[in-house]
Amino acid sequence: DIDPIKWDALKPYLVYTVAFTCGVYTNMMCLNTSNIETVIVARALSPLIVCALDPIFLGRELPSRRSIAALSLIAAGALGYAITDEAFIAQGISAYVYPFFYLIMITFEMVYGKKIVMGVKFETVSGPVQYTNLLGWPPMIAFAVMGGEFKRFGEFMRDNNAKNLSELISVMPNEATALVVLGCIVGTGIGYSGWWCRNQVSATSFTLIGVINKCLTVMVNLMIWDQHAPPLGIASLFLCIIGGSFYRQAPMRAKKSDDIADTGGDLKMKETEEGILKEPLIKN
Protein backbone atom coordinates (compact mmCIF):
# COMPACT_ATOMS: atom_id res chain seq x y z
CA ASP A 1 0.00 0.00 0.00
CA ILE A 2 1.07 3.56 -0.71
CA ASP A 3 -0.35 6.86 0.45
CA PRO A 4 -2.26 8.97 -2.08
CA ILE A 5 -0.73 12.27 -3.19
CA LYS A 6 -2.51 15.09 -1.34
CA TRP A 7 -1.82 18.81 -1.65
CA ASP A 8 -2.06 19.35 2.11
CA ALA A 9 0.82 16.90 2.58
CA LEU A 10 2.64 17.97 -0.56
CA LYS A 11 3.11 21.60 0.54
CA PRO A 12 5.12 20.98 3.73
CA TYR A 13 7.20 18.25 2.13
CA LEU A 14 7.94 20.55 -0.78
CA VAL A 15 9.42 23.07 1.67
CA TYR A 16 11.43 20.27 3.27
CA THR A 17 12.66 19.09 -0.13
CA VAL A 18 13.87 22.59 -1.03
CA ALA A 19 15.78 22.77 2.27
CA PHE A 20 17.19 19.27 1.74
CA THR A 21 18.28 20.16 -1.80
CA CYS A 22 20.03 23.32 -0.59
CA GLY A 23 21.69 21.24 2.11
CA VAL A 24 22.98 18.75 -0.47
CA TYR A 25 24.31 21.59 -2.64
CA THR A 26 26.11 23.34 0.21
CA ASN A 27 27.44 19.96 1.37
CA MET A 28 28.95 19.30 -2.06
CA MET A 29 30.45 22.79 -2.18
CA CYS A 30 31.95 22.22 1.28
CA LEU A 31 33.68 19.09 0.02
CA ASN A 32 34.96 20.97 -3.04
CA THR A 33 36.42 23.86 -1.06
CA SER A 34 37.54 22.09 2.11
CA ASN A 35 37.86 18.59 3.57
CA ILE A 36 35.35 16.13 4.96
CA GLU A 37 36.15 16.94 8.60
CA THR A 38 35.04 20.54 8.06
CA VAL A 39 31.66 19.27 6.90
CA ILE A 40 31.40 16.99 9.92
CA VAL A 41 32.25 19.80 12.35
CA ALA A 42 29.58 22.00 10.75
CA ARG A 43 27.17 19.12 11.30
CA ALA A 44 28.46 18.73 14.88
CA LEU A 45 27.55 22.35 15.62
CA SER A 46 23.98 21.96 14.40
CA PRO A 47 22.66 20.40 17.67
CA LEU A 48 23.60 23.62 19.47
CA ILE A 49 21.19 25.60 17.31
CA VAL A 50 18.52 22.90 17.10
CA CYS A 51 18.60 22.65 20.90
CA ALA A 52 17.73 26.35 21.13
CA LEU A 53 14.93 25.99 18.57
CA ASP A 54 13.38 22.92 20.21
CA PRO A 55 11.74 24.92 23.04
CA ILE A 56 10.61 27.66 20.64
CA PHE A 57 9.01 25.63 17.86
CA LEU A 58 8.63 22.08 19.17
CA GLY A 59 7.47 22.65 22.75
CA ARG A 60 10.33 21.04 24.65
CA GLU A 61 11.88 22.06 27.93
CA LEU A 62 15.25 23.77 28.02
CA PRO A 63 18.15 21.28 28.15
CA SER A 64 19.49 20.09 31.51
CA ARG A 65 22.89 21.12 32.86
CA ARG A 66 24.32 17.80 31.71
CA SER A 67 23.04 18.39 28.20
CA ILE A 68 24.34 21.97 28.18
CA ALA A 69 27.76 20.67 29.24
CA ALA A 70 27.63 18.05 26.47
CA LEU A 71 26.74 20.66 23.86
CA SER A 72 29.50 22.93 25.17
CA LEU A 73 31.93 20.06 24.72
CA ILE A 74 30.83 19.83 21.11
CA ALA A 75 31.45 23.57 20.65
CA ALA A 76 34.91 23.27 22.24
CA GLY A 77 35.80 20.40 19.94
CA ALA A 78 34.63 22.34 16.89
CA LEU A 79 36.71 25.35 17.94
CA GLY A 80 39.75 23.14 18.49
CA TYR A 81 39.31 21.69 15.03
CA ALA A 82 38.99 25.09 13.38
CA ILE A 83 42.27 26.22 14.93
CA THR A 84 44.13 23.26 13.37
CA ASP A 85 42.29 23.29 10.03
CA GLU A 86 44.79 23.98 7.23
CA ALA A 87 42.04 25.32 4.98
CA PHE A 88 41.07 27.85 7.62
CA ILE A 89 44.71 28.88 8.12
CA ALA A 90 45.33 29.23 4.37
CA GLN A 91 42.00 30.71 3.24
CA GLY A 92 40.78 32.34 6.42
CA ILE A 93 37.08 32.74 7.02
CA SER A 94 36.30 32.18 3.32
CA ALA A 95 36.96 28.47 3.85
CA TYR A 96 33.90 28.39 6.12
CA VAL A 97 31.40 30.23 3.94
CA TYR A 98 29.78 27.10 2.52
CA PRO A 99 30.01 25.21 5.85
CA PHE A 100 28.16 28.13 7.46
CA PHE A 101 25.32 27.93 4.94
CA TYR A 102 25.30 24.15 5.28
CA LEU A 103 24.88 24.59 9.04
CA ILE A 104 21.89 26.88 8.48
CA MET A 105 20.21 24.50 6.04
CA ILE A 106 20.78 21.34 8.12
CA THR A 107 19.40 23.13 11.19
CA PHE A 108 16.22 24.17 9.40
CA GLU A 109 15.89 20.71 7.89
CA MET A 110 16.07 19.03 11.31
CA VAL A 111 13.55 21.33 13.00
CA TYR A 112 11.10 21.46 10.12
CA GLY A 113 11.43 17.72 9.46
CA LYS A 114 10.37 16.95 13.04
CA LYS A 115 7.50 19.42 12.69
CA ILE A 116 6.01 17.80 9.62
CA VAL A 117 6.61 14.18 10.61
CA MET A 118 4.25 14.67 13.56
CA GLY A 119 1.93 17.20 11.96
CA VAL A 120 1.30 15.32 8.67
CA LYS A 121 -0.19 11.88 9.22
CA PHE A 122 0.19 9.01 6.74
CA GLU A 123 -1.48 5.63 6.59
CA THR A 124 1.78 3.80 5.83
CA VAL A 125 5.37 3.99 7.07
CA SER A 126 6.55 4.75 3.55
CA GLY A 127 4.58 8.01 3.31
CA PRO A 128 7.42 10.44 4.15
CA VAL A 129 9.88 8.45 2.02
CA GLN A 130 7.43 8.42 -0.88
CA TYR A 131 6.89 12.19 -0.78
CA THR A 132 10.56 13.14 -0.34
CA ASN A 133 11.71 10.80 -3.14
CA LEU A 134 8.96 12.03 -5.45
CA LEU A 135 9.84 15.67 -4.85
CA GLY A 136 13.59 15.14 -4.57
CA TRP A 137 14.53 13.54 -7.87
CA PRO A 138 14.00 16.63 -10.13
CA PRO A 139 16.53 18.83 -8.27
CA MET A 140 18.96 15.91 -8.07
CA ILE A 141 18.78 15.50 -11.86
CA ALA A 142 19.31 19.25 -12.20
CA PHE A 143 22.45 19.01 -10.05
CA ALA A 144 23.68 16.13 -12.21
CA VAL A 145 23.19 18.20 -15.37
CA MET A 146 24.89 21.28 -13.90
CA GLY A 147 27.77 19.14 -12.67
CA GLY A 148 28.31 17.53 -16.08
CA GLU A 149 27.65 14.05 -14.74
CA PHE A 150 25.59 12.93 -17.75
CA LYS A 151 28.39 14.05 -20.06
CA ARG A 152 30.98 12.12 -18.07
CA PHE A 153 28.66 9.10 -17.98
CA GLY A 154 28.39 9.19 -21.79
CA GLU A 155 32.17 9.36 -22.11
CA PHE A 156 32.47 6.43 -19.70
CA MET A 157 30.10 4.37 -21.85
CA ARG A 158 32.05 5.20 -25.03
CA ASP A 159 35.34 4.30 -23.35
CA ASN A 160 33.87 0.88 -22.50
CA ASN A 161 32.29 0.43 -25.98
CA ALA A 162 28.83 0.18 -24.44
CA LYS A 163 25.81 1.32 -26.45
CA ASN A 164 23.26 0.91 -23.69
CA LEU A 165 23.01 0.35 -19.96
CA SER A 166 22.81 -3.45 -20.17
CA GLU A 167 26.03 -3.60 -22.18
CA LEU A 168 27.72 -1.31 -19.69
CA ILE A 169 26.72 -3.54 -16.79
CA SER A 170 28.09 -6.58 -18.61
CA VAL A 171 31.54 -5.00 -19.02
CA MET A 172 31.72 -3.44 -15.57
CA PRO A 173 33.63 -5.33 -12.86
CA ASN A 174 31.35 -7.38 -10.63
CA GLU A 175 32.67 -5.50 -7.60
CA ALA A 176 31.54 -2.16 -9.06
CA THR A 177 28.08 -3.49 -9.90
CA ALA A 178 27.75 -4.96 -6.41
CA LEU A 179 28.69 -1.62 -4.84
CA VAL A 180 26.06 0.20 -6.91
CA VAL A 181 23.35 -2.28 -5.90
CA LEU A 182 24.48 -2.14 -2.28
CA GLY A 183 24.36 1.65 -2.38
CA CYS A 184 20.75 1.54 -3.62
CA ILE A 185 19.74 -0.87 -0.87
CA VAL A 186 21.48 1.11 1.86
CA GLY A 187 20.04 4.37 0.54
CA THR A 188 16.53 2.95 0.67
CA GLY A 189 17.14 1.73 4.22
CA ILE A 190 18.41 5.15 5.26
CA GLY A 191 15.24 6.74 3.91
CA TYR A 192 12.92 4.50 5.93
CA SER A 193 15.00 4.31 9.10
CA GLY A 194 15.69 8.05 9.08
CA TRP A 195 12.04 9.08 9.02
CA TRP A 196 11.12 6.40 11.54
CA CYS A 197 13.84 7.57 13.91
CA ARG A 198 12.84 11.21 13.47
CA ASN A 199 9.33 10.26 14.58
CA GLN A 200 10.64 8.60 17.77
CA VAL A 201 12.98 11.26 19.21
CA SER A 202 13.31 15.02 19.49
CA ALA A 203 14.84 17.15 16.75
CA THR A 204 17.99 17.69 18.81
CA SER A 205 18.40 13.98 19.56
CA PHE A 206 17.90 13.10 15.90
CA THR A 207 20.53 15.66 14.93
CA LEU A 208 22.95 14.21 17.47
CA ILE A 209 22.40 10.70 16.14
CA GLY A 210 23.60 11.93 12.77
CA VAL A 211 26.64 13.57 14.34
CA ILE A 212 27.68 10.45 16.26
CA ASN A 213 27.29 8.33 13.13
CA LYS A 214 29.98 10.47 11.51
CA CYS A 215 32.55 8.71 13.69
CA LEU A 216 32.64 5.83 11.21
CA THR A 217 32.98 8.32 8.36
CA VAL A 218 36.08 9.78 10.00
CA MET A 219 37.62 6.33 10.44
CA VAL A 220 37.01 5.44 6.80
CA ASN A 221 38.35 8.83 5.70
CA LEU A 222 41.57 8.25 7.65
CA MET A 223 42.03 4.87 5.99
CA ILE A 224 41.35 5.68 2.32
CA TRP A 225 41.91 9.44 1.75
CA ASP A 226 44.90 11.70 2.24
CA GLN A 227 42.98 14.99 2.53
CA HIS A 228 42.12 15.05 6.22
CA ALA A 229 42.91 17.07 9.31
CA PRO A 230 46.04 16.69 11.49
CA PRO A 231 45.93 14.48 14.62
CA LEU A 232 44.98 17.38 16.91
CA GLY A 233 42.09 18.24 14.60
CA ILE A 234 40.91 14.64 14.57
CA ALA A 235 41.08 14.57 18.38
CA SER A 236 38.97 17.73 18.50
CA LEU A 237 36.46 16.09 16.19
CA PHE A 238 36.17 13.08 18.45
CA LEU A 239 35.65 15.47 21.36
CA CYS A 240 32.55 16.69 19.52
CA ILE A 241 31.30 13.13 19.17
CA ILE A 242 31.98 12.34 22.84
CA GLY A 243 30.00 15.42 23.86
CA GLY A 244 27.12 14.26 21.71
CA SER A 245 27.05 10.90 23.45
CA PHE A 246 26.46 12.58 26.83
CA TYR A 247 23.45 14.60 25.68
CA ARG A 248 20.05 13.68 27.08
CA GLN A 249 16.78 14.53 25.36
CA ALA A 250 14.73 17.28 27.01
CA PRO A 251 11.13 16.38 27.93
CA MET A 252 8.07 18.05 26.43
CA ARG A 253 6.97 21.25 28.12
CA ALA A 254 3.59 21.14 29.86
CA LYS A 255 1.09 23.65 28.51
CA LYS A 256 -0.10 24.60 31.99
CA SER A 257 1.01 23.40 35.37
CA ASP A 258 -2.44 22.11 36.26
CA ASP A 259 -2.74 20.18 32.99
CA ILE A 260 -0.60 17.36 34.31
CA ALA A 261 -2.63 15.62 36.98
CA ASP A 262 -1.86 12.46 38.82
CA THR A 263 -4.25 10.62 36.52
CA GLY A 264 -4.18 11.08 32.78
CA GLY A 265 -0.91 13.03 32.88
CA ASP A 266 0.67 11.06 30.05
CA LEU A 267 -2.39 11.63 27.89
CA LYS A 268 -2.29 15.37 28.55
CA MET A 269 1.40 15.46 27.73
CA LYS A 270 0.79 13.62 24.47
CA GLU A 271 -2.02 16.01 23.53
CA THR A 272 0.23 18.96 24.31
CA GLU A 273 3.02 17.55 22.15
CA GLU A 274 0.75 16.87 19.21
CA GLY A 275 -0.87 20.29 19.50
CA ILE A 276 2.46 22.09 19.43
CA LEU A 277 3.82 19.99 16.57
CA LYS A 278 0.74 20.64 14.46
CA GLU A 279 1.25 24.40 14.64
CA PRO A 280 2.91 25.60 11.43
CA LEU A 281 6.61 26.42 11.61
CA ILE A 282 6.20 28.90 8.78
CA LYS A 283 3.04 30.96 9.13
CA ASN A 284 1.39 32.93 6.37
Secondary structure, DSSP 8 states (H G I E B T S, - for coil): ------HHHHHHHHHHHHHHHHHHHHHHHHHHHS-HHHHHHHHHHHHHHHHHHHHHHS-B----HHHHHHHHHHHHHHHHHHHH-HHHHHHGGGGGHHHHHHHHHHHHHHHHHHHHHHHS--SSTTHHHHHHHHHHHHHHHHHHHHTTHHHHHHHHHHHTT-SSHHHHHHHS-HHHHHHHHHHHHHHHHHHHHHHHHHHHS-HHHHHHHHHHHHHHHHHHHHHH-S----HHHHHHHHHHHHHHHT-----B--SSGGGS-SSSHHHHHHHHHHHHHHS-SS--
